[in-house]
Amino acid sequence: MDPSKDEIQTEGGLIENLSTEQNSRCESPKRGTTLSTSTSSFEALDPHDPNLSRLANTMFQKTGEYLQEELTATHADYRLLERLNKETIAKYTELKIISSNVVQSLDSLNDKYKKLQPILDNINQIDDSVSKLEQAAYKLAAYSKRLEAKFKDLEKDTKNK
């Protein structure tokens, strides 16, 4: 029972159709273009290179360590910011207390000044009066000197005559 040429061609065509159909379903970046959005070049039925698997595992481990350290650093940054915020709140609270005390002191001083204002006004009036009196005394002293000088001149004139 030798197969005829027609049967062989038919079987060959079926095999070719099957392989084309299988290729179109299983196309990957290794075999050609695909509509899949996956970027993996691994195929489920392909044997894996142990070196490539080891390198991939190392890469994933290192990436995990890197991400863990990034998260740890970010967490440390947030803890530092939290501590800085607490210190800032404490400092502003302290400054608020100090400014509150300064306001109270200023209010007290303003009240004392208002109570002393009439006395200070009186002192200013006395000072003005003393200044006027001093000017009058200087004028009187100058007038006295002129009078004395005239009197001496008159005395000399009367003695000379």
Buried (B, 14 or more C-beta within 10 A) or exposed (E): EEEEEEEEEEEEEEEEEEEEEEEEEEBBEEEEEEEEEEEEEEEEEEEEEEEEEEEEEEEEEEEEEEEEEEEEEEEEEEEEEEEEEEEEEEEEEEEEEEEEEEEEEEEEEEEEEEEEEEEEEEEEEEEEEEEEEEEEEEEEEEEEEEEEEEEEEEEEEEEEE
